[in-house]
Amino acid sequence: MNSIMNCAILARGLMTLVPRFDPAVVLQVIQRDRANVFGGVPTMYSALLNHPDRAEFDTSSLTLCISGKSALPVEVLRGFDEAFGAKVLEGYGMSETTGMATARDQPVPDGVLHLRRVPGGLLRDCLRLLRGKANSLANWYWIAAAIAIAVVGFASDRVLVRKPFMIAGALISLVGLGLFATAATNPSTGYYRLAFYFVLIAVGVGMAYVAWMAGFTETVEAHNPAATATGLAIYGWTVRTVVFLALILLPVVVPATTTLADKGARVSSIVATYPKQVKVLNTVDPATLGALTANASNTAAQAKAVSELSGLPVTDVAKVVILGGRYIKELATAGAVDPATLTALSTNPTNQAAG
């Protein structure tokens, strides 16, 4: 988020978000919007690289790609560099580093991103966006959170109440999130306005967290003062256990997260062996494929599938089907005649030699 979305927001750049990853859709979006920066996880890069129709799309606008979450296989990285001509920046980061901490390579000098002109004059041709300024948005957040934790913690101890601070902090953070969500889609939003919303969210979170943590330790102490350290340890291990189990269950709940990574070689082999069939699966709507699977003679589903593959309107496809059934003999004759002969006759119907 910090490495891609926040930079684009700060630069007032154009972002195209794809609701559900589909390599064909992503390639179409890159070609349509002339995108120059793409961010994704390794399985996405593998899917784009191995897409059977990749060469049919114009992706020459890409200059920088950012990969994260897990290690990018060397063969995918090199293959993507060669196929798309874009430098792949493989990053590593944590929550504690507010996003990216280290990167495999430096794609452009001095951390400069060159962004294209957006219709309407929102960007200059070459907007120089320093990483330091982009990351400073996150600095507003953690500094404000640290100050809020210290101030509210002291105030909460003085007045001996917790829940009012927890409720107030939750409300403040929700208001900040709402304002940020509204402002982030507004091209006129400035840097300091975004920073103010970051501060508002951080203050709310800091207030709620410090009051809750104090209330938690006090509850443990009320039951058994000697168990305070044990209670905190249980809390910490509970968080770690939940995260650990979530990471284990994620591939089960969302199997696509590991399929391409674990079976990349097999997927590549299938794509190379059955390019036409893979193109059909990637292009035709799943509902249409389901209808054809249930009834292969479904003419409506057949017309829709041909329409999705060819790009022609369904009505035109239906006309072709109707005419094909009406002029079977004529079409058979046309299919049997050499194309050059048909061309000569269409140019001059009285051509006796061609006749």
Secondary structure, 3 states (H helix, E strand, C coil): CCCCHHHHHHCCCCCCCCCCCCHHHHHHHHHHHCCCEEEECHHHHHHHHCCCCHHHCCCCCCCEEEECCCCCCHHHHHHHHHHHCCEEEEEEEEHHHCEEEEECCCCCHHHCCCCCCCCCCCCCCCCCCCHHHHHHHHHHHHHHHHHHHHHHHHHHHHHCCCHHHHHHHHHHHHHHHHHHHHHHCCCCCCHHHHHHHHHHHHHHHHHHHHHHHHHHHHHHHHHCHHHHHHHHHHHHHHHHHHHHHHHHHHHHHCCHHHHHHHCHHHHHHHHHHCHHHHHHHHHCCHHHHHHHHHCCCCHHHHHHHHHHHHCCCHHHHHHHHHHHHHCHHHHHHHHHCCHHHHHHHHHCCCCCCCC
